[in-house]
Amino acid sequence: QQQVKQSPQSLIVQKGGISIINCAYENTAFDYFPWYQQFPGKGPALLIAIRPDVSEKKEGRFTISFNKSAKQFSLHIMDSQPGDSATYFCAASWRSYKLSFGAGTTVTVRA
Amino acid sequence: NAGVTQTPKFRVLKTGQSMTLLCAQDMNHEYMYWYRQDPGMGLRLIHYSVGEGTTAKGEVPDGYNVSRLKKQNFLLGLESAAPSQTSVYFCASSYDRDNEQFFGPGTRLTVL
């Protein structure tokens, strides 16, 4: 079974809106939580990552929120743009290898 | 730098045929990985390598073999392809266990 559960499966947001994707994990040994962005026909690319010593990390319009006690983390995409339309995967691992991925969320930003 | 490259980009096999997927990286990375991506499943780790001459099983290793004879190359083999192996295969590499994984463009494999 998947060690990382991701929701929603897909979402549609208007340009300028906020996209929120949630993930939950069970393995308390996980200490690395990256988010990957994938465009059609391409490989995933690292978007942003967090380690459990901080509760939030922001890079531009992308923010990870991390709740260690609830074993949950989420990606917020602020001021969503059509170019953000892609599939987003959360992942988790001990150190940074042997990643366990969520099932993915397809984000569509309507102009 | 080309980064991570994969050969071939597409392949169609018949059940029982064999093939090898090639992954190459020019970043002098120690760690290399093979994943498969299926709808609704995300990416799942098949095998990985922590250095030249080493390999280890990931989450879904059955039906696959790998070899890492050279540091820059990681081969994924299917000895007797099955329809359940129809998938998109991604190779990735990282400098070590504490650094970002870089992914290749993928190989779309169909087994009839």
Interface residues (C-beta under 8 A of the other chain):
Chain A: Q2 V4 Q6 Q9 P34 Y36 G41 K42 G43 P44 A45 L46 A49 F89 R95 S96 Y97 K98 L99 S100 F101 G102 A103 G104
Chain B: V4 Y31 Y33 G40 M41 G42 L43 R44 L45 Y48 V50 G58 E59 F90 A92 S94 R97 D98 N99 E100 Q101 F102 F103 G104 P105 G106
